[in-house]
């Protein structure tokens, strides 16, 4: 799915999906722009703040996939 439609689809699904989609899209921007202390190109001022969200997203993905498999 193209990133341009991820947000509208997540809004339809709602709940946590929308929140974690936002996080994934921010990390996608960070991947291309890197850290940005001014917050213009990326909401992450440093690598550690991005790493925290990456860990959070991985935990949530694992939780959702376990639930889907059961």
mmCIF file of the N, C-alpha and C atoms, coordinates in Angstrom:
data_MODEL
# 
_entry.id   MODEL 
# 
loop_
_atom_site.group_PDB 
_atom_site.id 
_atom_site.type_symbol 
_atom_site.label_atom_id 
_atom_site.label_alt_id 
_atom_site.label_comp_id 
_atom_site.label_asym_id 
_atom_site.label_entity_id 
_atom_site.label_seq_id 
_atom_site.pdbx_PDB_ins_code 
_atom_site.Cartn_x 
_atom_site.Cartn_y 
_atom_site.Cartn_z 
_atom_site.occupancy 
_atom_site.B_iso_or_equiv 
_atom_site.pdbx_formal_charge 
_atom_site.auth_seq_id 
_atom_site.auth_comp_id 
_atom_site.auth_asym_id 
_atom_site.auth_atom_id 
_atom_site.pdbx_PDB_model_num 
ATOM 1   N N  . UNK A 1 1  ? 0.844   -1.168  0.000  1.00 0.00 ? 1  UNK A N  1 
ATOM 2   C CA . UNK A 1 1  ? 0.000   0.000   0.000  1.00 0.00 ? 1  UNK A CA 1 
ATOM 3   C C  . UNK A 1 1  ? 0.895   1.239   0.000  1.00 0.00 ? 1  UNK A C  1 
ATOM 4   N N  . UNK A 1 2  ? 0.647   2.182   -0.880 1.00 0.00 ? 2  UNK A N  1 
ATOM 5   C CA . UNK A 1 2  ? 1.452   3.413   -0.894 1.00 0.00 ? 2  UNK A CA 1 
ATOM 6   C C  . UNK A 1 2  ? 1.286   4.193   0.410  1.00 0.00 ? 2  UNK A C  1 
ATOM 7   N N  . UNK A 1 3  ? 2.353   4.841   0.823  1.00 0.00 ? 3  UNK A N  1 
ATOM 8   C CA . UNK A 1 3  ? 2.291   5.602   2.078  1.00 0.00 ? 3  UNK A CA 1 
ATOM 9   C C  . UNK A 1 3  ? 1.260   6.726   2.006  1.00 0.00 ? 3  UNK A C  1 
ATOM 10  N N  . UNK A 1 4  ? 0.937   7.195   0.819  1.00 0.00 ? 4  UNK A N  1 
ATOM 11  C CA . UNK A 1 4  ? -0.030  8.285   0.693  1.00 0.00 ? 4  UNK A CA 1 
ATOM 12  C C  . UNK A 1 4  ? -1.443  7.882   1.095  1.00 0.00 ? 4  UNK A C  1 
ATOM 13  N N  . UNK A 1 5  ? -1.732  6.589   1.107  1.00 0.00 ? 5  UNK A N  1 
ATOM 14  C CA . UNK A 1 5  ? -3.077  6.148   1.505  1.00 0.00 ? 5  UNK A CA 1 
ATOM 15  C C  . UNK A 1 5  ? -3.105  5.476   2.870  1.00 0.00 ? 5  UNK A C  1 
ATOM 16  N N  . UNK A 1 6  ? -1.958  5.312   3.497  1.00 0.00 ? 6  UNK A N  1 
ATOM 17  C CA . UNK A 1 6  ? -1.932  4.665   4.806  1.00 0.00 ? 6  UNK A CA 1 
ATOM 18  C C  . UNK A 1 6  ? -2.755  5.441   5.840  1.00 0.00 ? 6  UNK A C  1 
ATOM 19  N N  . UNK A 1 7  ? -2.585  6.738   5.899  1.00 0.00 ? 7  UNK A N  1 
ATOM 20  C CA . UNK A 1 7  ? -3.278  7.546   6.894  1.00 0.00 ? 7  UNK A CA 1 
ATOM 21  C C  . UNK A 1 7  ? -4.801  7.487   6.719  1.00 0.00 ? 7  UNK A C  1 
ATOM 22  N N  . UNK A 1 8  ? -5.339  7.709   5.508  1.00 0.00 ? 8  UNK A N  1 
ATOM 23  C CA . UNK A 1 8  ? -6.795  7.617   5.362  1.00 0.00 ? 8  UNK A CA 1 
ATOM 24  C C  . UNK A 1 8  ? -7.355  6.238   5.722  1.00 0.00 ? 8  UNK A C  1 
ATOM 25  N N  . UNK A 1 9  ? -6.650  5.173   5.361  1.00 0.00 ? 9  UNK A N  1 
ATOM 26  C CA . UNK A 1 9  ? -7.106  3.820   5.698  1.00 0.00 ? 9  UNK A CA 1 
ATOM 27  C C  . UNK A 1 9  ? -7.069  3.618   7.208  1.00 0.00 ? 9  UNK A C  1 
ATOM 28  N N  . UNK A 1 10 ? -5.996  4.073   7.863  1.00 0.00 ? 10 UNK A N  1 
ATOM 29  C CA . UNK A 1 10 ? -5.888  3.948   9.319  1.00 0.00 ? 10 UNK A CA 1 
ATOM 30  C C  . UNK A 1 10 ? -6.993  4.720   10.022 1.00 0.00 ? 10 UNK A C  1 
ATOM 31  N N  . UNK A 1 11 ? -7.386  5.866   9.481  1.00 0.00 ? 11 UNK A N  1 
ATOM 32  C CA . UNK A 1 11 ? -8.465  6.637   10.082 1.00 0.00 ? 11 UNK A CA 1 
ATOM 33  C C  . UNK A 1 11 ? -9.793  5.904   9.992  1.00 0.00 ? 11 UNK A C  1 
ATOM 34  N N  . UNK A 1 12 ? -10.003 5.184   8.914  1.00 0.00 ? 12 UNK A N  1 
ATOM 35  C CA . UNK A 1 12 ? -11.230 4.392   8.780  1.00 0.00 ? 12 UNK A CA 1 
ATOM 36  C C  . UNK A 1 12 ? -11.233 3.261   9.798  1.00 0.00 ? 12 UNK A C  1 
ATOM 37  N N  . UNK A 1 13 ? -10.096 2.598   9.944  1.00 0.00 ? 13 UNK A N  1 
ATOM 38  C CA . UNK A 1 13 ? -9.984  1.500   10.911 1.00 0.00 ? 13 UNK A CA 1 
ATOM 39  C C  . UNK A 1 13 ? -10.110 2.040   12.329 1.00 0.00 ? 13 UNK A C  1 
ATOM 40  N N  . UNK A 1 14 ? -9.433  3.154   12.590 1.00 0.00 ? 14 UNK A N  1 
ATOM 41  C CA . UNK A 1 14 ? -9.543  3.834   13.882 1.00 0.00 ? 14 UNK A CA 1 
ATOM 42  C C  . UNK A 1 14 ? -8.745  3.184   14.994 1.00 0.00 ? 14 UNK A C  1 
ATOM 43  N N  . UNK A 1 15 ? -8.973  3.676   16.187 1.00 0.00 ? 15 UNK A N  1 
ATOM 44  C CA . UNK A 1 15 ? -8.319  3.142   17.380 1.00 0.00 ? 15 UNK A CA 1 
ATOM 45  C C  . UNK A 1 15 ? -6.817  3.283   17.354 1.00 0.00 ? 15 UNK A C  1 
ATOM 46  N N  . UNK A 1 16 ? -6.159  2.297   17.935 1.00 0.00 ? 16 UNK A N  1 
ATOM 47  C CA . UNK A 1 16 ? -4.699  2.298   18.014 1.00 0.00 ? 16 UNK A CA 1 
ATOM 48  C C  . UNK A 1 16 ? -4.035  2.244   16.641 1.00 0.00 ? 16 UNK A C  1 
ATOM 49  N N  . UNK A 1 17 ? -4.717  1.676   15.664 1.00 0.00 ? 17 UNK A N  1 
ATOM 50  C CA . UNK A 1 17 ? -4.128  1.553   14.329 1.00 0.00 ? 17 UNK A CA 1 
ATOM 51  C C  . UNK A 1 17 ? -3.755  2.931   13.794 1.00 0.00 ? 17 UNK A C  1 
ATOM 52  N N  . UNK A 1 18 ? -4.615  3.900   14.001 1.00 0.00 ? 18 UNK A N  1 
ATOM 53  C CA . UNK A 1 18 ? -4.343  5.257   13.525 1.00 0.00 ? 18 UNK A CA 1 
ATOM 54  C C  . UNK A 1 18 ? -3.119  5.845   14.227 1.00 0.00 ? 18 UNK A C  1 
ATOM 55  N N  . UNK A 1 19 ? -3.029  5.646   15.514 1.00 0.00 ? 19 UNK A N  1 
ATOM 56  C CA . UNK A 1 19 ? -1.903  6.172   16.296 1.00 0.00 ? 19 UNK A CA 1 
ATOM 57  C C  . UNK A 1 19 ? -0.585  5.543   15.852 1.00 0.00 ? 19 UNK A C  1 
ATOM 58  N N  . UNK A 1 20 ? -0.574  4.232   15.705 1.00 0.00 ? 20 UNK A N  1 
ATOM 59  C CA . UNK A 1 20 ? 0.664   3.551   15.327 1.00 0.00 ? 20 UNK A CA 1 
ATOM 60  C C  . UNK A 1 20 ? 1.014   3.783   13.856 1.00 0.00 ? 20 UNK A C  1 
ATOM 61  N N  . UNK A 1 21 ? 0.017   4.039   13.028 1.00 0.00 ? 21 UNK A N  1 
ATOM 62  C CA . UNK A 1 21 ? 0.291   4.415   11.643 1.00 0.00 ? 21 UNK A CA 1 
ATOM 63  C C  . UNK A 1 21 ? 1.003   5.758   11.603 1.00 0.00 ? 21 UNK A C  1 
ATOM 64  N N  . UNK A 1 22 ? 0.549   6.703   12.429 1.00 0.00 ? 22 UNK A N  1 
ATOM 65  C CA . UNK A 1 22 ? 1.237   7.993   12.521 1.00 0.00 ? 22 UNK A CA 1 
ATOM 66  C C  . UNK A 1 22 ? 2.700   7.786   12.881 1.00 0.00 ? 22 UNK A C  1 
ATOM 67  N N  . UNK A 1 23 ? 2.940   6.939   13.868 1.00 0.00 ? 23 UNK A N  1 
ATOM 68  C CA . UNK A 1 23 ? 4.308   6.681   14.304 1.00 0.00 ? 23 UNK A CA 1 
ATOM 69  C C  . UNK A 1 23 ? 5.132   6.082   13.161 1.00 0.00 ? 23 UNK A C  1 
ATOM 70  N N  . UNK A 1 24 ? 4.553   5.135   12.443 1.00 0.00 ? 24 UNK A N  1 
ATOM 71  C CA . UNK A 1 24 ? 5.271   4.507   11.325 1.00 0.00 ? 24 UNK A CA 1 
ATOM 72  C C  . UNK A 1 24 ? 5.577   5.525   10.226 1.00 0.00 ? 24 UNK A C  1 
ATOM 73  N N  . UNK A 1 25 ? 4.641   6.423   9.958  1.00 0.00 ? 25 UNK A N  1 
ATOM 74  C CA . UNK A 1 25 ? 4.876   7.448   8.942  1.00 0.00 ? 25 UNK A CA 1 
ATOM 75  C C  . UNK A 1 25 ? 5.958   8.433   9.390  1.00 0.00 ? 25 UNK A C  1 
ATOM 76  N N  . UNK A 1 26 ? 5.972   8.787   10.662 1.00 0.00 ? 26 UNK A N  1 
ATOM 77  C CA . UNK A 1 26 ? 7.034   9.662   11.180 1.00 0.00 ? 26 UNK A CA 1 
ATOM 78  C C  . UNK A 1 26 ? 8.391   8.980   11.042 1.00 0.00 ? 26 UNK A C  1 
ATOM 79  N N  . UNK A 1 27 ? 8.433   7.673   11.359 1.00 0.00 ? 27 UNK A N  1 
ATOM 80  C CA . UNK A 1 27 ? 9.691   6.935   11.231 1.00 0.00 ? 27 UNK A CA 1 
ATOM 81  C C  . UNK A 1 27 ? 10.118  6.834   9.766  1.00 0.00 ? 27 UNK A C  1 
ATOM 82  N N  . UNK A 1 28 ? 9.164   6.748   8.876  1.00 0.00 ? 28 UNK A N  1 
ATOM 83  C CA . UNK A 1 28 ? 9.464   6.727   7.443  1.00 0.00 ? 28 UNK A CA 1 
ATOM 84  C C  . UNK A 1 28 ? 10.132  8.048   7.036  1.00 0.00 ? 28 UNK A C  1 
ATOM 85  N N  . UNK A 1 29 ? 9.604   9.156   7.507  1.00 0.00 ? 29 UNK A N  1 
ATOM 86  C CA . UNK A 1 29 ? 10.219  10.458  7.239  1.00 0.00 ? 29 UNK A CA 1 
ATOM 87  C C  . UNK A 1 29 ? 11.624  10.530  7.838  1.00 0.00 ? 29 UNK A C  1 
ATOM 88  N N  . UNK A 1 30 ? 11.762  10.023  9.041  1.00 0.00 ? 30 UNK A N  1 
ATOM 89  C CA . UNK A 1 30 ? 13.062  10.006  9.731  1.00 0.00 ? 30 UNK A CA 1 
ATOM 90  C C  . UNK A 1 30 ? 14.076  9.188   8.930  1.00 0.00 ? 30 UNK A C  1 
ATOM 91  N N  . UNK A 1 31 ? 13.623  8.078   8.349  1.00 0.00 ? 31 UNK A N  1 
ATOM 92  C CA . UNK A 1 31 ? 14.511  7.221   7.563  1.00 0.00 ? 31 UNK A CA 1 
ATOM 93  C C  . UNK A 1 31 ? 15.171  8.026   6.434  1.00 0.00 ? 31 UNK A C  1 
ATOM 94  N N  . UNK A 1 32 ? 14.430  8.901   5.826  1.00 0.00 ? 32 UNK A N  1 
ATOM 95  C CA . UNK A 1 32 ? 14.959  9.670   4.699  1.00 0.00 ? 32 UNK A CA 1 
ATOM 96  C C  . UNK A 1 32 ? 15.646  10.958  5.117  1.00 0.00 ? 32 UNK A C  1 
ATOM 97  N N  . UNK A 1 33 ? 15.200  11.577  6.199  1.00 0.00 ? 33 UNK A N  1 
ATOM 98  C CA . UNK A 1 33 ? 15.715  12.889  6.586  1.00 0.00 ? 33 UNK A CA 1 
ATOM 99  C C  . UNK A 1 33 ? 16.649  12.871  7.786  1.00 0.00 ? 33 UNK A C  1 
ATOM 100 N N  . UNK A 1 34 ? 16.638  11.780  8.534  1.00 0.00 ? 34 UNK A N  1 
ATOM 101 C CA . UNK A 1 34 ? 17.479  11.699  9.723  1.00 0.00 ? 34 UNK A CA 1 
ATOM 102 C C  . UNK A 1 34 ? 16.968  12.589  10.849 1.00 0.00 ? 34 UNK A C  1 
ATOM 103 N N  . UNK A 1 35 ? 17.749  12.692  11.914 1.00 0.00 ? 35 UNK A N  1 
ATOM 104 C CA . UNK A 1 35 ? 17.322  13.524  13.043 1.00 0.00 ? 35 UNK A CA 1 
ATOM 105 C C  . UNK A 1 35 ? 17.285  15.001  12.653 1.00 0.00 ? 35 UNK A C  1 
ATOM 106 N N  . UNK A 1 36 ? 16.396  15.725  13.292 1.00 0.00 ? 36 UNK A N  1 
ATOM 107 C CA . UNK A 1 36 ? 16.237  17.139  12.978 1.00 0.00 ? 36 UNK A CA 1 
ATOM 108 C C  . UNK A 1 36 ? 15.901  17.898  14.257 1.00 0.00 ? 36 UNK A C  1 
ATOM 109 N N  . UNK A 1 37 ? 16.891  18.560  14.827 1.00 0.00 ? 37 UNK A N  1 
ATOM 110 C CA . UNK A 1 37 ? 16.704  19.266  16.091 1.00 0.00 ? 37 UNK A CA 1 
ATOM 111 C C  . UNK A 1 37 ? 15.625  20.343  16.020 1.00 0.00 ? 37 UNK A C  1 
ATOM 112 N N  . UNK A 1 38 ? 15.399  20.932  14.840 1.00 0.00 ? 38 UNK A N  1 
ATOM 113 C CA . UNK A 1 38 ? 14.375  21.962  14.684 1.00 0.00 ? 38 UNK A CA 1 
ATOM 114 C C  . UNK A 1 38 ? 12.980  21.373  14.446 1.00 0.00 ? 38 UNK A C  1 
ATOM 115 N N  . UNK A 1 39 ? 12.895  20.089  14.100 1.00 0.00 ? 39 UNK A N  1 
ATOM 116 C CA . UNK A 1 39 ? 11.608  19.446  13.882 1.00 0.00 ? 39 UNK A CA 1 
ATOM 117 C C  . UNK A 1 39 ? 10.919  19.838  12.577 1.00 0.00 ? 39 UNK A C  1 
ATOM 118 N N  . UNK A 1 40 ? 11.676  20.291  11.603 1.00 0.00 ? 40 UNK A N  1 
ATOM 119 C CA . UNK A 1 40 ? 11.098  20.694  10.324 1.00 0.00 ? 40 UNK A CA 1 
ATOM 120 C C  . UNK A 1 40 ? 10.919  19.481  9.405  1.00 0.00 ? 40 UNK A C  1 
ATOM 121 N N  . UNK A 1 41 ? 11.964  18.690  9.248  1.00 0.00 ? 41 UNK A N  1 
ATOM 122 C CA . UNK A 1 41 ? 11.926  17.540  8.347  1.00 0.00 ? 41 UNK A CA 1 
ATOM 123 C C  . UNK A 1 41 ? 11.617  16.229  9.051  1.00 0.00 ? 41 UNK A C  1 
ATOM 124 N N  . UNK A 1 42 ? 11.761  16.196  10.349 1.00 0.00 ? 42 UNK A N  1 
ATOM 125 C CA . UNK A 1 42 ? 11.527  14.981  11.115 1.00 0.00 ? 42 UNK A CA 1 
ATOM 126 C C  . UNK A 1 42 ? 11.125  15.376  12.535 1.00 0.00 ? 42 UNK A C  1 
ATOM 127 N N  . UNK A 1 43 ? 10.185  14.655  13.135 1.00 0.00 ? 43 UNK A N  1 
ATOM 128 C CA . UNK A 1 43 ? 9.819   14.968  14.520 1.00 0.00 ? 43 UNK A CA 1 
ATOM 129 C C  . UNK A 1 43 ? 10.833  14.446  15.541 1.00 0.00 ? 43 UNK A C  1 
ATOM 130 N N  . UNK A 1 44 ? 11.867  13.774  15.066 1.00 0.00 ? 44 UNK A N  1 
ATOM 131 C CA . UNK A 1 44 ? 12.857  13.182  15.959 1.00 0.00 ? 44 UNK A CA 1 
ATOM 132 C C  . UNK A 1 44 ? 14.108  14.053  16.024 1.00 0.00 ? 44 UNK A C  1 
ATOM 133 N N  . UNK A 1 45 ? 14.416  14.589  17.202 1.00 0.00 ? 45 UNK A N  1 
ATOM 134 C CA . UNK A 1 45 ? 15.587  15.451  17.329 1.00 0.00 ? 45 UNK A CA 1 
ATOM 135 C C  . UNK A 1 45 ? 16.909  14.688  17.356 1.00 0.00 ? 45 UNK A C  1 
ATOM 136 N N  . UNK A 1 46 ? 16.837  13.382  17.670 1.00 0.00 ? 46 UNK A N  1 
ATOM 137 C CA . UNK A 1 46 ? 18.057  12.574  17.751 1.00 0.00 ? 46 UNK A CA 1 
ATOM 138 C C  . UNK A 1 46 ? 17.717  11.109  17.475 1.00 0.00 ? 46 UNK A C  1 
ATOM 139 N N  . UNK A 1 47 ? 18.758  10.322  17.289 1.00 0.00 ? 47 UNK A N  1 
ATOM 140 C CA . UNK A 1 47 ? 18.568  8.894   16.976 1.00 0.00 ? 47 UNK A CA 1 
ATOM 141 C C  . UNK A 1 47 ? 17.899  8.130   18.114 1.00 0.00 ? 47 UNK A C  1 
ATOM 142 N N  . UNK A 1 48 ? 18.192  8.493   19.350 1.00 0.00 ? 48 UNK A N  1 
ATOM 143 C CA . UNK A 1 48 ? 17.622  7.762   20.489 1.00 0.00 ? 48 UNK A CA 1 
ATOM 144 C C  . UNK A 1 48 ? 16.109  7.928   20.564 1.00 0.00 ? 48 UNK A C  1 
ATOM 145 N N  . UNK A 1 49 ? 15.612  9.108   20.267 1.00 0.00 ? 49 UNK A N  1 
ATOM 146 C CA . UNK A 1 49 ? 14.156  9.293   20.307 1.00 0.00 ? 49 UNK A CA 1 
ATOM 147 C C  . UNK A 1 49 ? 13.478  8.479   19.205 1.00 0.00 ? 49 UNK A C  1 
ATOM 148 N N  . UNK A 1 50 ? 14.103  8.362   18.060 1.00 0.00 ? 50 UNK A N  1 
ATOM 149 C CA . UNK A 1 50 ? 13.572  7.513   16.996 1.00 0.00 ? 50 UNK A CA 1 
ATOM 150 C C  . UNK A 1 50 ? 13.635  6.044   17.412 1.00 0.00 ? 50 UNK A C  1 
ATOM 151 N N  . UNK A 1 51 ? 14.718  5.641   18.045 1.00 0.00 ? 51 UNK A N  1 
ATOM 152 C CA . UNK A 1 51 ? 14.878  4.254   18.490 1.00 0.00 ? 51 UNK A CA 1 
ATOM 153 C C  . UNK A 1 51 ? 13.793  3.865   19.486 1.00 0.00 ? 51 UNK A C  1 
ATOM 154 N N  . UNK A 1 52 ? 13.410  4.797   20.360 1.00 0.00 ? 52 UNK A N  1 
ATOM 155 C CA . UNK A 1 52 ? 12.336  4.503   21.322 1.00 0.00 ? 52 UNK A CA 1 
ATOM 156 C C  . UNK A 1 52 ? 11.027  4.209   20.592 1.00 0.00 ? 52 UNK A C  1 
ATOM 157 N N  . UNK A 1 53 ? 10.709  5.013   19.584 1.00 0.00 ? 53 UNK A N  1 
ATOM 158 C CA . UNK A 1 53 ? 9.482   4.755   18.833 1.00 0.00 ? 53 UNK A CA 1 
ATOM 159 C C  . UNK A 1 53 ? 9.576   3.479   18.007 1.00 0.00 ? 53 UNK A C  1 
ATOM 160 N N  . UNK A 1 54 ? 10.741  3.168   17.494 1.00 0.00 ? 54 UNK A N  1 
ATOM 161 C CA . UNK A 1 54 ? 10.919  1.915   16.762 1.00 0.00 ? 54 UNK A CA 1 
ATOM 162 C C  . UNK A 1 54 ? 10.644  0.732   17.680 1.00 0.00 ? 54 UNK A C  1 
ATOM 163 N N  . UNK A 1 55 ? 11.203  0.780   18.890 1.00 0.00 ? 55 UNK A N  1 
ATOM 164 C CA . UNK A 1 55 ? 10.951  -0.301  19.852 1.00 0.00 ? 55 UNK A CA 1 
ATOM 165 C C  . UNK A 1 55 ? 9.463   -0.401  20.198 1.00 0.00 ? 55 UNK A C  1 
ATOM 166 N N  . UNK A 1 56 ? 8.816   0.732   20.413 1.00 0.00 ? 56 UNK A N  1 
ATOM 167 C CA . UNK A 1 56 ? 7.382   0.741   20.718 1.00 0.00 ? 56 UNK A CA 1 
ATOM 168 C C  . UNK A 1 56 ? 6.576   0.131   19.589 1.00 0.00 ? 56 UNK A C  1 
ATOM 169 N N  . UNK A 1 57 ? 6.904   0.501   18.369 1.00 0.00 ? 57 UNK A N  1 
ATOM 170 C CA . UNK A 1 57 ? 6.187   -0.013  17.207 1.00 0.00 ? 57 UNK A CA 1 
ATOM 171 C C  . UNK A 1 57 ? 6.402   -1.519  17.044 1.00 0.00 ? 57 UNK A C  1 
ATOM 172 N N  . UNK A 1 58 ? 7.604   -1.988  17.263 1.00 0.00 ? 58 UNK A N  1 
ATOM 173 C CA . UNK A 1 58 ? 7.881   -3.428  17.167 1.00 0.00 ? 58 UNK A CA 1 
ATOM 174 C C  . UNK A 1 58 ? 7.080   -4.200  18.208 1.00 0.00 ? 58 UNK A C  1 
ATOM 175 N N  . UNK A 1 59 ? 7.033   -3.704  19.415 1.00 0.00 ? 59 UNK A N  1 
ATOM 176 C CA . UNK A 1 59 ? 6.253   -4.362  20.471 1.00 0.00 ? 59 UNK A CA 1 
ATOM 177 C C  . UNK A 1 59 ? 4.782   -4.446  20.078 1.00 0.00 ? 59 UNK A C  1 
ATOM 178 N N  . UNK A 1 60 ? 4.232   -3.358  19.558 1.00 0.00 ? 60 UNK A N  1 
ATOM 179 C CA . UNK A 1 60 ? 2.822   -3.346  19.164 1.00 0.00 ? 60 UNK A CA 1 
ATOM 180 C C  . UNK A 1 60 ? 2.574   -4.289  17.991 1.00 0.00 ? 60 UNK A C  1 
ATOM 181 N N  . UNK A 1 61 ? 3.467   -4.323  17.020 1.00 0.00 ? 61 UNK A N  1 
ATOM 182 C CA . UNK A 1 61 ? 3.310   -5.230  15.876 1.00 0.00 ? 61 UNK A CA 1 
ATOM 183 C C  . UNK A 1 61 ? 3.326   -6.681  16.342 1.00 0.00 ? 61 UNK A C  1 
ATOM 184 N N  . UNK A 1 62 ? 4.229   -6.999  17.243 1.00 0.00 ? 62 UNK A N  1 
ATOM 185 C CA . UNK A 1 62 ? 4.280   -8.377  17.776 1.00 0.00 ? 62 UNK A CA 1 
ATOM 186 C C  . UNK A 1 62 ? 2.980   -8.718  18.493 1.00 0.00 ? 62 UNK A C  1 
ATOM 187 N N  . UNK A 1 63 ? 2.481   -7.795  19.274 1.00 0.00 ? 63 UNK A N  1 
ATOM 188 C CA . UNK A 1 63 ? 1.230   -8.005  20.006 1.00 0.00 ? 63 UNK A CA 1 
ATOM 189 C C  . UNK A 1 63 ? 0.069   -8.247  19.034 1.00 0.00 ? 63 UNK A C  1 
ATOM 190 N N  . UNK A 1 64 ? -0.032  -7.428  18.011 1.00 0.00 ? 64 UNK A N  1 
ATOM 191 C CA . UNK A 1 64 ? -1.118  -7.562  17.051 1.00 0.00 ? 64 UNK A CA 1 
ATOM 192 C C  . UNK A 1 64 ? -1.016  -8.838  16.232 1.00 0.00 ? 64 UNK A C  1 
ATOM 193 N N  . UNK A 1 65 ? 0.193   -9.228  15.854 1.00 0.00 ? 65 UNK A N  1 
ATOM 194 C CA . UNK A 1 65 ? 0.342   -10.462 15.069 1.00 0.00 ? 65 UNK A CA 1 
ATOM 195 C C  . UNK A 1 65 ? 0.047   -11.692 15.915 1.00 0.00 ? 65 UNK A C  1 
ATOM 196 N N  . UNK A 1 66 ? 0.427   -11.669 17.190 1.00 0.00 ? 66 UNK A N  1 
ATOM 197 C CA . UNK A 1 66 ? 0.079   -12.794 18.074 1.00 0.00 ? 66 UNK A CA 1 
ATOM 198 C C  . UNK A 1 66 ? -1.418  -12.930 18.207 1.00 0.00 ? 66 UNK A C  1 
ATOM 199 N N  . UNK A 1 67 ? -2.096  -11.800 18.358 1.00 0.00 ? 67 UNK A N  1 
ATOM 200 C CA . UNK A 1 67 ? -3.546  -11.798 18.491 1.00 0.00 ? 67 UNK A CA 1 
ATOM 201 C C  . UNK A 1 67 ? -4.205  -12.295 17.209 1.00 0.00 ? 67 UNK A C  1 
ATOM 202 N N  . UNK A 1 68 ? -3.658  -11.946 16.064 1.00 0.00 ? 68 UNK A N  1 
ATOM 203 C CA . UNK A 1 68 ? -4.232  -12.352 14.780 1.00 0.00 ? 68 UNK A CA 1 
ATOM 204 C C  . UNK A 1 68 ? -4.048  -13.840 14.532 1.00 0.00 ? 68 UNK A C  1 
ATOM 205 N N  . UNK A 1 69 ? -2.965  -14.414 15.019 1.00 0.00 ? 69 UNK A N  1 
ATOM 206 C CA . UNK A 1 69 ? -2.674  -15.828 14.797 1.00 0.00 ? 69 UNK A CA 1 
ATOM 207 C C  . UNK A 1 69 ? -3.550  -16.715 15.683 1.00 0.00 ? 69 UNK A C  1 
ATOM 208 N N  . UNK A 1 70 ? -3.898  -16.226 16.834 1.00 0.00 ? 70 UNK A N  1 
ATOM 209 C CA . UNK A 1 70 ? -4.676  -17.047 17.787 1.00 0.00 ? 70 UNK A CA 1 
ATOM 210 C C  . UNK A 1 70 ? -6.074  -17.256 17.351 1.00 0.00 ? 70 UNK A C  1 
# 
